[in-house]
């Protein structure tokens, strides 16, 4: 039991301070994508110092301008987490800009749906590389950095309900990669617990992005896909990128200091049904 007087305990005297990220140096990969962009805009508005990374320079520059328009502090590096040199450079760019890297939000990823008979090994490996190898390399680079300074850190990965559930067809690569993301999250969390590094994952159901825009379209195929999802989602709607902002802030802030190794489903009740 804490012996700090309640007047001095921020959990009671200033509860919103638990969610502060102001001044934190945070690397966001996949920052030009729907989820990375939403998280970047929110964290920038809250005063976090951001390093935005993506392989799409035009998209990345757009998000950078948006963050700055909201008064945020951000820089960018055009890169994907394809190699150890890439991930080391992302961390180094964050440290050069802000003196340290406190947290990493891994918003980068990839999918290539196809039945297993029609999917080549190269296509399967591309999904696994983007969704497993890249985050593992980022974790290695981030862990190396944290070892050089005082204090811990936070890492948030993006999984999916497909890491827990299969899909009707065409997802042997994606579901496998997200199951691996869940295992990586839990293993890193236990490995790094004594170093003060919290590792968690956000697991969405379908949400609006460039890859899923067809599901939201007013077409026969889009309606059929929506109907399949509505049959399983109690809230009877699909997600929007903004639905994940709150949980990202929570997992990247002191509010989640005793939370690690968790796969947090943000899915309208999909995994509860």
Rosetta blueprint (number, residue, H / E / L):
1 X L
2 X L
3 X L
4 X L
5 X L
6 X H
7 X H
8 X H
9 X L
10 X H
11 X H
12 X H
13 X H
14 X L
15 X H
16 X H
17 X H
18 X H
19 X H
20 X L
21 X L
22 X L
23 X L
24 X L
25 X E
26 X E
27 X E
28 X E
29 X E
30 X L
31 X L
32 X L
33 X L
34 X H
35 X H
36 X H
37 X H
38 X H
39 X H
40 X H
41 X H
42 X H
43 X H
44 X H
45 X H
46 X L
47 X L
48 X L
49 X E
50 X E
51 X E
52 X E
53 X E
54 X E
55 X L
56 X L
57 X H
58 X H
59 X H
60 X H
61 X H
62 X H
63 X H
64 X H
65 X H
66 X H
67 X H
68 X H
69 X H
70 X L
71 X L
72 X L
73 X E
74 X E
75 X E
76 X E
77 X E
78 X E
79 X L
80 X L
81 X L
82 X L
83 X L
84 X H
85 X H
86 X H
87 X H
88 X H
89 X H
90 X H
91 X H
92 X H
93 X H
94 X H
95 X H
96 X H
97 X H
98 X H
99 X L
100 X L
101 X L
102 X L
103 X E
104 X E
105 X E
106 X E
107 X L
108 X L
109 X L
110 X L
111 X L
112 X L
113 X L
114 X L
115 X L
116 X H
117 X H
118 X H
119 X L
120 X L
121 X H
122 X H
123 X H
124 X H
125 X H
126 X H
127 X H
128 X H
129 X H
130 X H
131 X H
132 X H
133 X H
134 X H
135 X H
136 X H
137 X H
138 X H
139 X H
140 X H
141 X H
142 X H
143 X H
144 X H
145 X H
146 X H
147 X L
148 X L
149 X L
150 X L
151 X L
152 X L
153 X E
154 X E
155 X E
156 X E
157 X E
158 X E
159 X E
160 X E
161 X H
162 X H
163 X H
164 X L
165 X L
166 X L
167 X L
168 X L
169 X L
170 X L
171 X L
172 X H
173 X H
174 X H
175 X H
176 X H
177 X H
178 X H
179 X H
180 X H
181 X H
182 X H
183 X H
184 X H
185 X H
186 X H
187 X H
188 X H
189 X H
190 X H
191 X H
192 X H
193 X H
194 X H
195 X H
196 X L
197 X E
198 X E
199 X E
200 X E
201 X E
202 X E
203 X E
204 X E
205 X L
206 X L
207 X E
208 X L
209 X L
210 X L
211 X L
212 X L
213 X H
214 X H
215 X H
216 X H
217 X L
218 X L
219 X L
220 X H
221 X H
222 X H
223 X H
224 X H
225 X H
226 X H
227 X H
228 X H
229 X H
230 X H
231 X L
232 X L
233 X L
234 X L
235 X L
236 X L
237 X L
238 X L
239 X E
240 X L
241 X H
242 X H
243 X H
244 X H
245 X H
246 X H
247 X H
248 X H
249 X H
250 X H
251 X H
252 X L
253 X L
254 X H
255 X H
256 X H
257 X L
258 X L
259 X L
260 X L
261 X L
262 X L
263 X E
264 X E
265 X E
266 X E
267 X L
268 X L
269 X L
270 X H
271 X H
272 X H
273 X L
